[in-house]
Amino acid sequence: MNEIRSYSGYFTFVGISDEQKDLIAFAFEEKFFEIDISARTLEFEAVGRDEARLVLNLFKQVATVVKDAAGELRCEIDDESTDPHFEFFTIKGGELLMQLGHIVREDVVTKWDFGG
């Protein structure tokens, strides 16, 4: 299957030490992903095949460090089906939690009048 995953995430949290921040940054750097991280925020974007789910394993590590965070990591999955589907990840209680999502289209197609 030719599956492409597009990740986009932004988290805010209470604050982490410089050591914790460096630990997170090193984990992502070691796997060749770039992040923008500070003591209170983490921003991440990546597109490509992620068959081994490396991104999720990295964010599981993040969850154990920051414990709780506002925001989410969004993953759009394009697997050549009719519509893309999604996974949404949050960080609560030191765990990475997932919700599934998909686009629902109505069966009715109407002609759009642009008024011109």
N, CA, C and O atoms as a MOPAC input file, in Angstrom:
PM7 MOZYME 1SCF
protein

 N      0.84100 1    -1.18800 1     0.00000 1
 C      0.00000 1     0.00000 1     0.00000 1
 C      0.88100 1     1.24400 1     0.00000 1
 O      1.89200 1     1.29000 1     0.70100 1
 N      0.51100 1     2.22300 1    -0.76200 1
 C      1.24900 1     3.46500 1    -0.87700 1
 C      0.62900 1     4.50000 1     0.05900 1
 O     -0.21000 1     5.29900 1    -0.35700 1
 N      1.04000 1     4.48100 1     1.30700 1
 C      0.42200 1     5.31400 1     2.34000 1
 C      1.33900 1     6.46800 1     2.71800 1
 O      2.49300 1     6.26200 1     3.09500 1
 N      0.81000 1     7.68600 1     2.61300 1
 C      1.55600 1     8.88400 1     2.99500 1
 C      0.89500 1     9.48000 1     4.23400 1
 O     -0.32500 1     9.64100 1     4.28300 1
 N      1.70100 1     9.80200 1     5.21800 1
 C      1.19800 1    10.41300 1     6.45700 1
 C      1.73300 1    11.83700 1     6.55900 1
 O      2.93200 1    12.08100 1     6.42600 1
 N      0.81600 1    12.76800 1     6.79600 1
 C      1.17500 1    14.17100 1     6.99400 1
 C      0.89400 1    14.52400 1     8.45200 1
 O     -0.25900 1    14.55200 1     8.88200 1
 N      1.95600 1    14.79300 1     9.20400 1
 C      1.83600 1    15.13100 1    10.61700 1
 C      1.96700 1    16.63600 1    10.81800 1
 O      2.80800 1    17.28800 1    10.19900 1
 N      1.13500 1    17.16800 1    11.68100 1
 C      1.22400 1    18.57100 1    12.06300 1
 C      0.81000 1    18.66500 1    13.52700 1
 O     -0.28600 1    18.24400 1    13.90000 1
 N      1.68100 1    19.21200 1    14.34100 1
 C      1.35700 1    19.25800 1    15.75800 1
 C      1.83900 1    20.51300 1    16.44300 1
 O      2.87700 1    21.07600 1    16.09400 1
 N      1.06700 1    20.94100 1    17.42800 1
 C      1.45900 1    22.06900 1    18.26200 1
 C      0.95400 1    21.79800 1    19.67100 1
 O     -0.24600 1    21.62700 1    19.88900 1
 N      1.87500 1    21.76100 1    20.62500 1
 C      1.53200 1    21.51300 1    22.02200 1
 C      2.06100 1    22.64100 1    22.89700 1
 O      3.11900 1    23.21000 1    22.62800 1
 N      1.31000 1    22.95300 1    23.94400 1
 C      1.79600 1    23.84000 1    24.99800 1
 C      1.69800 1    23.06500 1    26.30800 1
 O      0.81700 1    22.22300 1    26.48200 1
 N      2.62000 1    23.36400 1    27.22800 1
 C      2.64000 1    22.66300 1    28.50200 1
 C      3.16600 1    23.58500 1    29.58100 1
 O      3.63200 1    24.69000 1    29.30000 1
 N      3.08600 1    23.12300 1    30.82200 1
 C      3.44600 1    23.95000 1    31.97600 1
 C      4.88600 1    24.41600 1    31.91300 1
 O      5.17400 1    25.56800 1    32.23600 1
 N      5.75900 1    23.58300 1    31.52100 1
 C      7.17100 1    23.95100 1    31.43300 1
 C      8.03800 1    22.75900 1    31.75700 1
 O      7.70000 1    21.94400 1    32.61500 1
 N      9.13800 1    22.66100 1    31.07800 1
 C     10.07500 1    21.57100 1    31.31100 1
 C     11.46400 1    22.16600 1    31.51200 1
 O     11.73100 1    23.30100 1    31.11700 1
 N     12.32900 1    21.39200 1    32.12200 1
 C     13.69700 1    21.85300 1    32.36600 1
 C     14.49100 1    21.84100 1    31.05700 1
 O     14.06300 1    21.26200 1    30.05800 1
 N     15.64000 1    22.48300 1    31.08700 1
 C     16.52400 1    22.46200 1    29.91700 1
 C     16.97200 1    21.03500 1    29.60300 1
 O     17.10700 1    20.66800 1    28.43600 1
 N     17.20200 1    20.23500 1    30.64000 1
 C     17.60300 1    18.84100 1    30.42800 1
 C     16.50200 1    18.05900 1    29.72200 1
 O     16.78700 1    17.29500 1    28.80000 1
 N     15.25300 1    18.23500 1    30.13900 1
 C     14.13300 1    17.55100 1    29.50800 1
 C     13.96300 1    18.01000 1    28.06200 1
 O     13.73000 1    17.20400 1    27.16100 1
 N     14.08200 1    19.30600 1    27.86300 1
 C     13.97100 1    19.86500 1    26.50300 1
 C     15.05300 1    19.28500 1    25.59700 1
 O     14.77100 1    18.90200 1    24.46200 1
 N     16.27700 1    19.22000 1    26.08700 1
 C     17.38600 1    18.67200 1    25.29900 1
 C     17.18300 1    17.18600 1    25.01400 1
 O     17.52200 1    16.71500 1    23.92800 1
 N     16.63800 1    16.44700 1    25.97000 1
 C     16.36500 1    15.02800 1    25.79400 1
 C     15.35400 1    14.80600 1    24.66400 1
 O     15.54000 1    13.92900 1    23.82100 1
 N     14.29600 1    15.59800 1    24.65600 1
 C     13.27300 1    15.50300 1    23.60900 1
 C     13.87400 1    15.89000 1    22.25600 1
 O     13.69200 1    15.18200 1    21.26500 1
 N     14.58400 1    17.00700 1    22.22000 1
 C     15.18400 1    17.47200 1    20.96300 1
 C     16.14700 1    16.43000 1    20.40200 1
 O     16.16400 1    16.18900 1    19.19400 1
 N     16.94700 1    15.81100 1    21.27000 1
 C     17.89600 1    14.79700 1    20.81400 1
 C     17.18000 1    13.57400 1    20.23500 1
 O     17.61700 1    13.02300 1    19.22500 1
 N     16.09100 1    13.15200 1    20.86500 1
 C     15.34600 1    11.98000 1    20.37000 1
 C     14.84400 1    12.21400 1    18.95200 1
 O     14.92800 1    11.32200 1    18.10800 1
 N     14.32100 1    13.41200 1    18.68500 1
 C     13.82600 1    13.72600 1    17.33800 1
 C     14.98500 1    13.85500 1    16.35300 1
 O     14.90000 1    13.36800 1    15.22500 1
 N     16.06600 1    14.50800 1    16.77500 1
 C     17.22900 1    14.69700 1    15.91200 1
 C     17.84400 1    13.35400 1    15.53000 1
 O     18.29100 1    13.16800 1    14.39800 1
 N     17.86200 1    12.42400 1    16.47500 1
 C     18.42700 1    11.10800 1    16.23500 1
 C     17.65700 1    10.35500 1    15.14000 1
 O     18.23300 1     9.53000 1    14.43000 1
 N     16.36600 1    10.63700 1    15.00600 1
 C     15.52900 1     9.99200 1    13.98400 1
 C     15.35100 1    10.87800 1    12.74700 1
 O     14.54400 1    10.56200 1    11.87300 1
 N     16.09300 1    11.97600 1    12.66600 1
 C     16.12000 1    12.88300 1    11.51400 1
 C     14.82500 1    13.67600 1    11.33000 1
 O     14.45400 1    14.00200 1    10.20200 1
 N     14.13900 1    13.98600 1    12.42300 1
 C     12.98300 1    14.88000 1    12.40000 1
 C     13.37100 1    16.17100 1    13.09800 1
 O     14.12100 1    16.15600 1    14.07400 1
 N     12.86300 1    17.27800 1    12.60100 1
 C     13.11900 1    18.56200 1    13.24500 1
 C     11.89100 1    19.00200 1    14.02100 1
 O     10.75800 1    18.80800 1    13.58300 1
 N     12.13300 1    19.59700 1    15.18100 1
 C     11.05300 1    20.16300 1    15.97000 1
 C     11.45200 1    21.56100 1    16.39900 1
 O     12.63100 1    21.91400 1    16.39700 1
 N     10.46200 1    22.34500 1    16.76600 1
 C     10.69300 1    23.64700 1    17.37600 1
 C     10.21500 1    23.49400 1    18.81300 1
 O      9.01500 1    23.38300 1    19.06600 1
 N     11.14700 1    23.49000 1    19.74500 1
 C     10.80100 1    23.23000 1    21.13900 1
 C     11.34800 1    24.31800 1    22.04200 1
 O     12.46200 1    24.80900 1    21.85500 1
 N     10.53700 1    24.68400 1    23.02800 1
 C     10.96200 1    25.60200 1    24.08000 1
 C     10.54100 1    24.98900 1    25.41000 1
 O     10.06200 1    23.85600 1    25.44400 1
 N     10.71300 1    25.71200 1    26.48600 1
 C     10.33200 1    25.20100 1    27.80600 1
 C      8.82200 1    25.03300 1    27.94200 1
 O      8.35400 1    24.33800 1    28.84400 1
 N      8.03800 1    25.68100 1    27.03000 1
 C      6.58100 1    25.62200 1    27.14900 1
 C      5.83300 1    25.19800 1    25.88600 1
 O      4.61500 1    25.02900 1    25.92700 1
 N      6.53700 1    25.02300 1    24.76500 1
 C      5.85500 1    24.66100 1    23.51700 1
 C      6.66600 1    23.66300 1    22.70900 1
 O      7.88500 1    23.55800 1    22.84500 1
 N      5.95300 1    22.94000 1    21.86800 1
 C      6.58300 1    22.02600 1    20.91900 1
 C      5.77000 1    22.08400 1    19.63000 1
 O      4.54900 1    21.92600 1    19.64500 1
 N      6.45600 1    22.31100 1    18.52200 1
 C      5.81100 1    22.35900 1    17.21200 1
 C      6.51100 1    21.35700 1    16.30200 1
 O      7.73600 1    21.23800 1    16.32000 1
 N      5.71300 1    20.62800 1    15.49600 1
 C      6.26500 1    19.55300 1    14.67700 1
 C      5.48300 1    19.42600 1    13.37300 1
 O      4.25700 1    19.53900 1    13.36200 1
 N      6.19900 1    19.19000 1    12.27700 1
 C      5.58100 1    18.88000 1    10.98500 1
 C      6.46500 1    17.88700 1    10.25100 1
 O      7.69300 1    17.97500 1    10.28300 1
 N      5.81300 1    16.93900 1     9.59000 1
 C      6.54900 1    15.96300 1     8.77900 1
 C      5.57700 1    15.31500 1     7.80300 1
 O      4.39200 1    15.15700 1     8.09600 1
 N      6.09900 1    14.94300 1     6.63900 1
 C      5.30100 1    14.25200 1     5.62600 1
 C      6.13200 1    13.10500 1     5.07700 1
 O      7.32400 1    13.25700 1     4.80900 1
 N      5.48900 1    11.96000 1     4.91200 1
 C      6.17800 1    10.82200 1     4.30700 1
 C      5.60100 1     9.50900 1     4.77200 1
 O      4.58300 1     9.46300 1     5.46300 1
 N      6.26200 1     8.45200 1     4.38300 1
 C      5.85400 1     7.11700 1     4.82600 1
 C      6.38900 1     6.92300 1     6.24400 1
 O      7.54000 1     7.24900 1     6.53400 1
 N      5.56300 1     6.40400 1     7.09600 1
 C      5.97300 1     6.16300 1     8.48300 1
 C      5.46500 1     4.78900 1     8.89800 1
 O      4.70700 1     4.65500 1     9.85900 1
 N      5.89500 1     3.77600 1     8.16000 1
 C      5.41700 1     2.41700 1     8.38300 1
 C      5.76500 1     1.90100 1     9.77700 1
 O      4.99600 1     1.13600 1    10.35900 1
 N      6.90200 1     2.30600 1    10.31400 1
 C      7.32100 1     1.85600 1    11.63800 1
 C      6.71700 1     2.71500 1    12.75700 1
 O      6.94000 1     2.45200 1    13.93900 1
 N      5.96300 1     3.72700 1    12.37900 1
 C      5.32900 1     4.65600 1    13.32900 1
 C      6.35300 1     5.31800 1    14.26000 1
 O      6.13200 1     5.43800 1    15.46500 1
 N      7.46900 1     5.74000 1    13.67500 1
 C      8.52000 1     6.40800 1    14.43200 1
 C      8.01700 1     7.68100 1    15.09300 1
 O      8.36400 1     7.97000 1    16.23800 1
 N      7.19900 1     8.44400 1    14.37400 1
 C      6.69400 1     9.70500 1    14.91900 1
 C      5.90100 1     9.44500 1    16.19100 1
 O      6.06600 1    10.15900 1    17.18000 1
 N      5.05300 1     8.44300 1    16.17700 1
 C      4.24600 1     8.15700 1    17.36200 1
 C      5.10000 1     7.65800 1    18.51600 1
 O      4.83300 1     7.99400 1    19.66900 1
 N      6.10300 1     6.87800 1    18.23200 1
 C      7.00600 1     6.43400 1    19.29400 1
 C      7.74200 1     7.61400 1    19.92300 1
 O      7.95700 1     7.64300 1    21.13500 1
 N      8.12500 1     8.57800 1    19.10300 1
 C      8.76900 1     9.77700 1    19.63800 1
 C      7.80800 1    10.57700 1    20.51400 1
 O      8.18900 1    11.06700 1    21.57700 1
 N      6.56400 1    10.70700 1    20.06300 1
 C      5.59500 1    11.46800 1    20.85800 1
 C      5.16900 1    10.71900 1    22.12800 1
 O      4.73700 1    11.34900 1    23.09400 1
 N      5.28200 1     9.40400 1    22.14100 1
 C      5.07900 1     8.66400 1    23.39100 1
 C      6.15300 1     9.06000 1    24.39800 1
 O      5.86700 1     9.21000 1    25.58600 1
 N      7.38200 1     9.22900 1    23.92900 1
 C      8.47000 1     9.68400 1    24.79900 1
 C      8.20600 1    11.09800 1    25.30200 1
 O      8.43300 1    11.40400 1    26.47300 1
 N      7.72200 1    11.95700 1    24.40600 1
 C      7.38200 1    13.32600 1    24.80500 1
 C      6.33600 1    13.30200 1    25.91700 1
 O      6.44900 1    14.03400 1    26.90100 1
 N      5.32000 1    12.45900 1    25.75500 1
 C      4.23800 1    12.37500 1    26.74000 1
 C      4.76600 1    12.00200 1    28.12400 1
 O      4.29400 1    12.53400 1    29.12900 1
 N      5.73500 1    11.09800 1    28.18500 1
 C      6.27700 1    10.70000 1    29.48400 1
 C      7.05600 1    11.82900 1    30.14600 1
 O      7.18400 1    11.85900 1    31.37000 1
 N      7.57600 1    12.75200 1    29.34900 1
 C      8.34600 1    13.88100 1    29.89200 1
 C      7.42900 1    15.03100 1    30.30200 1
 O      7.54000 1    15.53200 1    31.42100 1
 N      6.52000 1    15.46000 1    29.41400 1
 C      5.71000 1    16.65400 1    29.69700 1
 C      4.45600 1    16.35000 1    30.50400 1
 O      3.86100 1    17.26100 1    31.07800 1
 N      4.04600 1    15.09300 1    30.56000 1
 C      2.88600 1    14.59800 1    31.32400 1
 C      1.54400 1    15.07400 1    30.78700 1
 O      0.70300 1    14.24300 1    30.44300 1
 N      1.31400 1    16.37500 1    30.70400 1
 C      0.05200 1    16.92400 1    30.19600 1
 C      0.36100 1    18.08800 1    29.26900 1
 O      1.27400 1    18.87400 1    29.52300 1
 N     -0.41200 1    18.19100 1    28.18600 1
 C     -0.19700 1    19.27600 1    27.22900 1
 C     -1.51800 1    19.65600 1    26.58200 1
 O     -2.40100 1    18.81800 1    26.40000 1
 N     -1.64000 1    20.91900 1    26.24300 1
 C     -2.77100 1    21.38600 1    25.44400 1
 C     -2.34000 1    21.31700 1    23.98200 1
 O     -1.15600 1    21.44600 1    23.66900 1
 N     -3.29600 1    21.11400 1    23.10300 1
 C     -2.99600 1    21.02500 1    21.67700 1
 C     -3.07300 1    19.58400 1    21.21700 1
 O     -3.49200 1    18.69600 1    21.95900 1
 N     -2.65700 1    19.36800 1    19.97300 1
 C     -2.72400 1    18.01300 1    19.43300 1
 C     -1.74600 1    17.81900 1    18.29400 1
 O     -1.25700 1    18.77400 1    17.69000 1
 N     -1.47700 1    16.55700 1    18.02000 1
 C     -0.74300 1    16.12300 1    16.83300 1
 C     -1.78600 1    15.55400 1    15.89000 1
 O     -2.52200 1    14.63500 1    16.24900 1
 N     -1.85000 1    16.09800 1    14.68600 1
 C     -2.82800 1    15.65500 1    13.68100 1
 C     -2.08600 1    14.89400 1    12.60300 1
 O     -1.04300 1    15.34100 1    12.12700 1
 N     -2.62300 1    13.73900 1    12.21500 1
 C     -2.02800 1    12.93200 1    11.15700 1
 C     -3.07800 1    12.69300 1    10.07800 1
 O     -4.10200 1    12.05500 1    10.32200 1
 N     -2.81400 1    13.21100 1     8.88800 1
 C     -3.68400 1    12.93300 1     7.73800 1
 C     -3.07700 1    11.76800 1     6.97900 1
 O     -1.90200 1    11.79500 1     6.61200 1
 N     -3.88900 1    10.74300 1     6.74500 1
 C     -3.41400 1     9.52800 1     6.09000 1
 C     -4.02000 1     9.45000 1     4.69600 1
 O     -5.23800 1     9.36900 1     4.53800 1
 N     -3.16300 1     9.47600 1     3.69800 1
 C     -3.59400 1     9.33500 1     2.31000 1
 C     -3.13300 1     7.96400 1     1.83600 1
 O     -1.95300 1     7.75200 1     1.55800 1
 N     -4.08900 1     7.03400 1     1.74800 1
 C     -3.74600 1     5.67500 1     1.34500 1
 C     -4.42200 1     5.29600 1     0.03300 1
 O     -4.73400 1     4.13000 1    -0.20900 1
 N     -4.64200 1     6.29400 1    -0.79900 1
 C     -5.23200 1     6.11800 1    -2.13000 1
 C     -6.69300 1     5.68300 1    -2.08200 1
 O     -7.23800 1     5.25500 1    -3.10000 1
 N     -7.33600 1     5.78400 1    -0.92300 1
 C     -8.77700 1     5.54700 1    -0.85900 1
 C     -9.47900 1     6.82700 1    -1.30100 1
 O     -8.82100 1     7.82400 1    -1.59700 1
 N    -10.77700 1     6.80800 1    -1.34800 1
 C    -11.53500 1     7.95100 1    -1.85300 1
 C    -11.21400 1     9.23500 1    -1.10500 1
 O    -10.94000 1    10.26300 1    -1.72300 1
 N    -11.24700 1     9.18300 1     0.20700 1
 C    -10.99200 1    10.36100 1     1.02600 1
 C     -9.89800 1    10.05700 1     2.04400 1
 O     -9.76700 1     8.92400 1     2.50700 1
 N     -9.12000 1    11.06900 1     2.38500 1
 C     -8.12700 1    10.83900 1     3.44300 1
 C     -8.84000 1    10.61100 1     4.77900 1
 O     -9.98300 1    11.02800 1     4.96400 1
 N     -8.15700 1     9.95600 1     5.68700 1
 C     -8.68200 1     9.81800 1     7.03200 1
 C     -7.61300 1    10.32100 1     7.99900 1
 O     -6.47600 1    10.58100 1     7.60500 1
 N     -7.98900 1    10.45400 1     9.25200 1
 C     -7.15800 1    11.17500 1    10.20300 1
 C     -6.98200 1    10.41800 1    11.50500 1
 O     -7.80100 1     9.57700 1    11.87700 1
 N     -5.89500 1    10.73700 1    12.18600 1
 C     -5.66700 1    10.34400 1    13.56700 1
 C     -5.29800 1    11.61700 1    14.31700 1
 O     -4.49700 1    12.42100 1    13.83900 1
 N     -5.88100 1    11.79100 1    15.48000 1
 C     -5.60700 1    12.95700 1    16.31400 1
 C     -5.04200 1    12.46600 1    17.64400 1
 O     -5.61100 1    11.57200 1    18.27100 1
 N     -3.92900 1    13.04500 1    18.07200 1
 C     -3.25100 1    12.59800 1    19.28100 1
 C     -3.15400 1    13.73500 1    20.29200 1
 O     -2.82500 1    14.86700 1    19.93900 1
 N     -3.44400 1    13.42000 1    21.54700 1
 C     -3.29800 1    14.36700 1    22.64100 1
 C     -2.40300 1    13.73400 1    23.70900 1
 O     -2.16300 1    12.52700 1    23.70700 1
 N     -1.92200 1    14.57400 1    24.61100 1
 C     -1.07600 1    14.11000 1    25.70600 1
 C     -1.78500 1    14.39900 1    27.02200 1
 O     -2.05200 1    15.55300 1    27.35800 1
 N     -2.08400 1    13.33900 1    27.75600 1
 C     -2.75900 1    13.45200 1    29.05000 1
 C     -2.17700 1    12.41000 1    29.99900 1
 O     -2.03400 1    11.24400 1    29.63100 1
 N     -1.84700 1    12.82000 1    31.19800 1
 C     -1.37800 1    11.88500 1    32.21200 1
 C     -0.15200 1    11.08800 1    31.81300 1
 O      0.01100 1     9.94400 1    32.23600 1
 N      0.70600 1    11.67800 1    31.00700 1
 C      1.92600 1    10.99900 1    30.58600 1
 C      1.73700 1     9.99000 1    29.47000 1
 O      2.65100 1     9.22700 1    29.15700 1
 N      0.54200 1     9.98100 1    28.86100 1
 C      0.26400 1     9.03200 1    27.78200 1
 C     -0.14000 1     9.76300 1    26.50700 1
 O     -0.65300 1    10.88200 1    26.54900 1
 N      0.09800 1     9.12100 1    25.39300 1
 C     -0.31900 1     9.62200 1    24.09000 1
 C     -1.64600 1     8.96000 1    23.74900 1
 O     -1.71400 1     7.74000 1    23.59800 1
 N     -2.70100 1     9.76000 1    23.62800 1
 C     -4.04600 1     9.25100 1    23.37000 1
 C     -4.45300 1     9.54600 1    21.93400 1
 O     -4.11000 1    10.59900 1    21.39700 1
 N     -5.19100 1     8.61600 1    21.30000 1
 C     -5.55600 1     8.75600 1    19.89500 1
 C     -7.06400 1     8.76300 1    19.69200 1
 O     -7.79800 1     8.03500 1    20.36100 1
 N     -7.51700 1     9.60100 1    18.75300 1
 C     -8.88700 1     9.58400 1    18.24600 1
 C     -8.80300 1     9.43300 1    16.73500 1
 O     -7.94800 1    10.04200 1    16.09100 1
 N     -9.69200 1     8.62100 1    16.17000 1
 C     -9.75000 1     8.44900 1    14.71900 1
 C    -10.75400 1     9.42200 1    14.13100 1
 O    -11.72500 1     9.79000 1    14.79200 1
 N    -10.52800 1     9.83900 1    12.89700 1
 C    -11.46300 1    10.73200 1    12.21300 1
 C    -11.48000 1    10.44400 1    10.73000 1
 O    -10.50600 1     9.93700 1    10.17100 1
 N    -12.59700 1    10.77000 1    10.09200 1
 C    -12.69100 1    10.62100 1     8.64500 1
 C    -13.68100 1    11.65400 1     8.10500 1
 O    -14.50600 1    12.19200 1     8.84400 1
 N    -13.58300 1    11.91100 1     6.83500 1
 C    -14.47200 1    12.85300 1     6.16700 1
 C    -15.74400 1    12.12600 1     5.78300 1
 O    -15.69900 1    11.02500 1     5.23300 1
 N    -16.87400 1    12.74200 1     6.07200 1
 C    -18.16800 1    12.17600 1     5.67900 1
 C    -18.77300 1    13.10900 1     4.64700 1
 O    -18.96500 1    14.29500 1     4.91300 1
 N    -19.07200 1    12.58100 1     3.47700 1
 C    -19.69600 1    13.38200 1     2.42400 1
 C    -21.12600 1    12.92800 1     2.23500 1
 O    -21.44000 1    11.74200 1     2.33700 1
 N    -21.98700 1    13.89300 1     1.95700 1
 C    -23.37900 1    13.55000 1     1.66400 1
 C    -23.47100 1    12.95700 1     0.26800 1
 O    -22.62900 1    13.23000 1    -0.58700 1
 N    -24.50100 1    12.14000 1     0.03900 1
 C    -24.69900 1    11.53100 1    -1.27400 1
 C    -25.22600 1    12.52100 1    -2.30300 1
 O    -25.08100 1    12.30400 1    -3.50600 1
 N    -25.83200 1    13.59800 1    -1.84000 1
 C    -26.45800 1    14.56700 1    -2.73500 1
 C    -25.42300 1    15.55700 1    -3.25900 1
 O    -24.68600 1    16.16300 1    -2.48200 1
 N    -25.37300 1    15.71400 1    -4.54800 1
 C    -24.50200 1    16.69100 1    -5.18200 1
 C    -25.39700 1    17.74000 1    -5.83400 1
 O    -26.28700 1    17.39900 1    -6.61300 1
 N    -25.16900 1    19.00500 1    -5.52100 1
 C    -25.98700 1    20.06700 1    -6.09600 1
 C    -25.11900 1    20.96400 1    -6.96600 1
 O    -23.91500 1    21.09700 1    -6.74700 1
 N    -25.74500 1    21.56400 1    -7.93900 1
 C    -25.05100 1    22.50300 1    -8.79600 1
 C    -24.87100 1    23.80500 1    -8.02900 1
 O    -25.81800 1    24.33500 1    -7.44900 1
 N    -23.65800 1    24.30500 1    -8.03300 1
 C    -23.34900 1    25.54400 1    -7.31900 1
 C    -23.48600 1    26.71900 1    -8.28000 1
 O    -22.92300 1    26.70600 1    -9.37500 1
 N    -24.23100 1    27.72500 1    -7.86600 1
 C    -24.42300 1    28.92600 1    -8.67300 1
 C    -23.53300 1    30.01700 1    -8.11500 1
 O    -23.72900 1    30.46500 1    -6.98600 1
 N    -22.56100 1    30.44600 1    -8.89500 1
 C    -21.63600 1    31.46800 1    -8.44100 1
 C    -22.17300 1    32.87500 1    -8.64700 1
 O    -21.48200 1    33.85100 1    -8.35200 1
 N    -23.37600 1    32.99100 1    -9.14000 1
 C    -24.02100 1    34.29900 1    -9.28600 1
 C    -23.37600 1    35.18700 1   -10.33700 1
 O    -23.23900 1    36.39300 1   -10.13200 1
 N    -22.99200 1    34.62100 1   -11.42400 1
 C    -22.32000 1    35.45400 1   -12.40300 1
 C    -22.87000 1    35.24400 1   -13.71100 1
 O    -22.42500 1    35.86600 1   -14.67500 1

